[in-house]
Amino acid sequence: MPGDADTEVAHARRSWSEWAARPLTYRIEALRRFANVVRQKADAFTDLLARETGKPLWEARSEVEAVIAKVDISVTAFSERTGQRRIDAPMNTRLALRHKPHGVLAVLGPYNFPIHLPNGHIVPALLAGNAVVFKPSEKTPASGAMLVDCFHTAGIPEGCVRLLIGGPDEGKALAAHPDIDGLLFTGSANTGIALNRQFATRPEKILALEMGGNNPIVVWNTPDLYSAAVLVVQSAFTTAGQRCTAARRLIVDQKLYDPLILEINKLIGRLIIGEPHADPAPFMGPVIDNDAADMLTESFLALSTMGGRPLRHMERPIETRPFLTPGMIDMTNANEKVDVELFGPILQVFRVDTFEDAIAEANDTRYGLSASLVSQDPKLYDQFWANIRAGIVNWNRPTNGASSSAPFGGIGWSGNHRPSAYYAADYCAYPVVSSESDSARAAIGLGLRDA
């Protein structure tokens, strides 16, 4: 049964001031207890996550481990990004820099990483002294509920982490609630843009948007085409392509095109696609549900009607289930290019003649999240790094697999310049600067008549 945004926000509002008044050391210890609770429940959490999302057990386990690791990373980030500073000033005064929590923050989570990504907002928010109302995706409510239960089991007050179950209507009610102090969002660009428009008249509220990407991977001047193919497949098809950093576009030197596509096709043919608990372990599972599978198969056909040339047809082995095989389509000579995030295992391919053309093609998007270059030439990487418009720029590494120990975010339609991960501390507290003196000694030296 859907929850009620008014009820959950009211609970959080009543609880947050007491939580904020607790010493930082208290909040750190509470969150470390949370990490221990997740560690104790890791097997059950992994199983639930795999069953609800369809991702393989090895990948679900990796997500649970990321939730555990997030606490210590956030403690370090909080100290570095929002710690206290004191600076001596003239006349026996000092400047003090401290940070205060915003209050009640809403968190809207996605389904692709239903615990890791919202946890990346929730832990820094709690550490800073905020209360949180978390609405998980309607496609992964059980994973979200178990995450919240772990916070409560660790002794974090129930009022400080509230769970709002529901769909788009509940999400809209939470985002529009007058008594939240901010919203931390991970999801699609369309929803993020709507939220940005909504919050434009509410400058008193913090808004952090983490959205998607139409991410390029460029292959140029590399002799090891097998490794290049591995990097392309990892970038495009891990998590069945359901990562915001997944490669959506392969841009390749015309001279490498035929042998590289051959290697990629051979590798795709070896991928195991199956249920989370299958043996041997699958490389990837299904997409999130049948609606998503329907949309992706229709999108692949639409690319073909635009002049795309299929290099590997996307297939649906079982019509009533959301398993998809990776699809690859050459869009070089298409009569129309669509700059959208197709959130699944579809890779569009573009052939170019010069490296400058490759960079121009890579930048031909409204998004700007992740980009990667596969090349043995460091000078090309220097040129690539300097000219690519993206928040994550990699060299001989996949486009995905970002570290929580670094900022995570992009430009354009990929976010609103509020990077998360290590920089999440920045949007979970606001700076307060104080000019201070132990005594009230003051005088006016100029502009007074004689007494």
N, C-alpha and C positions, 0 to 999 in steps of 0.2 A: 504494500500500500504506500502511495507517495507520501513524503513528509511535508511539513509545513514550514516555510521559510521564516515566517514571523516567530514561531515558537523557537526555532533553533537559534536565530539571531538574538532573541531575548535572553535565552540561556547563556549564550556567549557574552553578552553585554554585562550580565550580572556577575560573571566570573572573572573577567579579564583584569580588573584593577587589582584584585588580590594576587593574581598570578604575576602581574607586572611588578608589584611591590616586593616580591620575593627576591633574595639576592641572586645574582647571576650564577653563583656556584650551585645554588639549589636547583635552578632550572637545568644546568648542565648535568647534574647527577640524575635528575628525573629522566632526562632524555637518554642518558647512558643506560638507565634501567630499561627504557623502551627498547634500545638496541639489543639488550640481553633477552628480553621477552621474545623479540622476533627471532633471535638466534635459537632459543629453546623451541620455538614453533616452526622452525625453518622447513622441516619435511612436510608438515601439513600445509604450510603456506605455499610451498612450491607446488604441491599437488593441486590445491585449489586454483592457483593462478594458471597452471597449465590447462586444467579442465575448463576454466571459464574463458580463456583467451584462445586456446588451441595451440599455443606456442610449445615447442618441445621442452621436455623436462630440463635439459641442460640450460636452456635459455631462461626458463622460469626460475631455476636455482640461481642463476647469475643475477636476476633482478632482485631476488630476496637478499642476496649478499650486498647488492648496491644500497638497499634500504638500511642495512646494518652499518655499512661504512659511512653513510651520510652524516651520522651524528658527529663523529670526530672531525670530519672534514668541515662541517658547519661551525664547530667550536673554533677551529683555527681561523676560518674565514671571518667569523664574527669579530675575533680579536684584531685581525689585520685590517678589515674594512670598516668596522664600526666601534673600535675600541676607544678607550678614554685617552686623552692627550692633555698635558698641561705645559704651557709655555710661559716663562717669566717675561714680564713686561715692565716698562719704566715705573718709577715712583712706588715701588713695593707692591705692584699689582701683578696679576697673572691672567692669562687667557686659559680657559678650560673648554675642551671639546668633549661632549658626551652625546649619547644618542637615546632617544625615547621611542617606545613602540607606538604604532599608529592606533591600535585599539582592537577592533574586531575586523578580521580579514576573511573574505570569502575566497575559497579555492575551488575552481572548476577543473576536474581531472579528465584525462582522455582514456581510451580503452586499450591503446597499444602497449603502454607501460602503466597499468592502472594503479600500481603502488609506488614505483620508483619516481615517476614524474610528479605526482601530487606530494609525495613525501619530500621532494626537493623544494617545495614551497612551505610545507607544514613545519618541518624541523627548524629551518631558520626563523620562521615567524614565531614559533613558540620560544625559541632561544632568546629572541629579542624582547619577549614579554607580551606578545599579542595573544589573543584568543582566535580560534579558527572555526569557521563553518565550512565543512568539506562536502561538496556534492560530486560523487564519482560519476563516471559515465553510466548511463542507463544500461549499457551493454556489459558492464563489469561491476555490478553493485556488491557482489559477495566479497570480492577482493578488497574493495573500499571499506566494507564493514569490518573485515578482519583487521585491516590496518588500524582503524579507529579503536577497535577493541584492544589492540596491543598497547596503544597509548594509555588507555584507561587502566589496563592491568598493571602498567608500570607505575601507577600512582599519579599520573597527570590528571588534574580535576576534570570530571566529565563535562563540566560547563565550558572548559577551555578548548576542547576538541569535540565539535558537534558534527553529526552525520546527517546529511539531508539526502534521502533517497528519492529519486524521481527522474523525469525526463526533461525535455526542453522547457516545459511550462515552469517547473520548479527552478530550473537554472535561470530563467528570465526573472522570476520573482526574487531570487537571491541577488542577482546582479542589480536589480532596480531598487533593492531595499534601502530605505533612507538611513537606516542605523548601522550600516557597515561603513568602515573607514577605508576600505580598499578591496580590490579584486585581483587575484592572481590566477591567470588563465593559461591553460595549455590546450591547443586544439587547432581547428581549421582557420584559414585566413578569412573566410567569409564571416564566421562567427566573431573572430577577433576584430575585424573592421566594424562590424555592427556594434560591438562593445565600445570600441574607440569613439565611434560617433555618439553613442549614448553618454559616455563619460566626459565628452567635450564640454558639456555645460555643468560639470561637477568637478571643478579643478581642486576642490578640497580633498578629493579621494584619490589614493594612489591606484594606478592601473598598470599591471605588468602583463604583457602579452607575449606568449611564446607560441609561434605559429609554424607553418610548414615551409616547404621549399620545393623548387623545381631544379634540383641540384645536378650540376654537371660533373662528370669525371672525364678528364682529357687524357688520352694515351698518345704519346709522342716520343719518338726517338728512343725506343727501348728494345734491346735484343731479346729479352726474356718474355716472350709472348704468353707463355703458360702462366707465369706469375701475374702478368697484366690481366689475364682472363680471370684469375682467382680474385684479384682485387675488384674487378668489375662485378663479378657474381656476388661477392660478399657485400659490396656496396648496394647493389640493386635488389637483392633477393633475400637477404637475412630478414627474419621476422615476416616472411612472405611480402616483403616490400613495405611493411607497415611501420616505417620509422620516418620521422620528419626529416632526418638527415640522409635517407636513402637516395642513391643515385637514380634520377629519372631520365637523364640524358647522357649518352656516351658520345663524345666528340673525338674523332680519330683521324689521324693523318691518312689521307687517301692511299698512300703507299702501304700502310699497315692494315688496311681495312679487311681484305680477304683473309689473310692468315689469322688475324685477331678474331674475327667473327667465327672462323672455323674452330679455334680453341675454345671460345665461349660456348659455342653450341655443343661441343663435345663435353664440356664440363657440366652444362645444364642437364644433358642427358644422363649424367651420373648422379644427379642430386636425388636424395631420398626425400620424398614428400609423404608425410603420414601423420597419424595421431600422436599426441604428446608422449604417450607411454609405449609407443611401438618399439620393437626390437628387430633389427638394429635401429639405433636412434636416428630420427629424421633430421635433415638439414633444416627443413621448414615445415610448418603445419599449415592449416587452412587460414584464410582471411577470417575476419571476426564473425561474419554471418552470411547468410544467403543473399541478403539485400546487397551487401558489399560485393559479393561475387558476381551478382547480376550486373551491377553497375560497371564493374571492371571489364567483364566480357563484352558488354555493349560499347564501352569506351575503346576497346581494342578494335572492334569492328568499325567504329566511327573514324579512328585514325586511318584505317584502310580506305575508307570512302573519301578521305581528304587527299589521297594520293600516296599514302604510306605503303611501303612494300614489306610485307611480313617476312622476317628472317627466321622466326620461330613462332608458330601459332600458339596462342594461349589456349589451353584445353581444360575442361572440367571433367575429370574422370568419373565422378559420381554426380549426376545431375541434381540430386536433392541435397547435396552437401557442399560446403564452401571451400573445397580443395581446388586450387588452381595450379597449373604448371606455369612456369615463367614464360612470358611472351616478350618478343623482341621485334622491333619494326623500324625499318629505315625510313626516316622522314626527310631526307636530304632534299628530294625533289617534290615534296608535298606542296599542294597548292594552297595549303593553309597550315599555320602552326598555332597550336593551342597552348597558351601559357597557363596551365592548371596543374595542380598537384594530384596526380592519379595515385591514390594511396593503396598501392598493391604491387604485385610483381610484373610490372610493365616497364620495359626499357626502350626508349626511343634513341635511334642512332643517327648521327649526322657526320658526313664526310666533308673534310675541308682540305685545302691545298697548302695553307701557310699557318704558322703558329699564331700570327696576328689574327687570322680568321678564326682560329680556334678560341682565342680569348674573346673575340667579339661575339661568337656564337654562345659561349658560356655565359656571357653577361646579358644576353638577350632574354631577360626575364624580369618580371616585377619583383621576384623573390630575391633573397640574398642570404641563405642560411649556410650552406656547406658546398665546398668545391674541392676537387682533388686532382692532382697531376701525377700521372705515371710516366716517368722519364728518368733516364740516367744522366741527364745534363743539368748540373746545378745552375747554370746561367739561365736556362729556360725556367727553372723554378723561381729564380729571382724575378724574372719578368712576369711570370704568372702571379706570384704573390703580390707584386706591386700593382697589378692592373685588375685583378679579380675583385668584384664587389660581393663579398660574403663575410660573415662573421667567423667562419671556420674554413681555413685554407690548409689543405694537407698535401704532403708530398710522398708518393709511393706508399700511401696508406689508404684504407677505405674512406669513403665520405662519412661513414657512420662510426659508432663506437666512441663518442666523445667522453672525456674524463670529467668526473665531478670535481676534480681538483683545479679546474680551469673554468673561466666564464663560458657560458653557453648561450648563444643568441645570434641573431642575424639582423640584416637591414632590409629595407623595402617592406614587402608584405610578409616578411618572416618575423617581425616583432616591432615593438615600439621603443627600442633603445633601452630596454630594461633587461639586460642579460641575466640569466639564472645561473644555476649550479654554484660556482664559487662566489659569484657576485650577487647571489640572492639576498645576502645580508644587506645590500644597498637599498633594496626596496622594502625591507621588513622593519626599518627604523629610520627616523629622520634625525639629522644632526642638530644639536643645540650648542651654541657657542656662548660662553659667559665671560664677561670681564669682571674680575673679582678682586676685592681687597679686604683684609681682616679688620680694617678700621675705616670709619667714614670721615676721613680728613680731605677737605677740598677747599679750594680758593679760586677766585676769579682774578686773573692777573691784569687784564686789559679791559677797557671800556667802562670803568666805574668812576664816578665822581668821588672826590675826597670825602671821607666820613666827617 
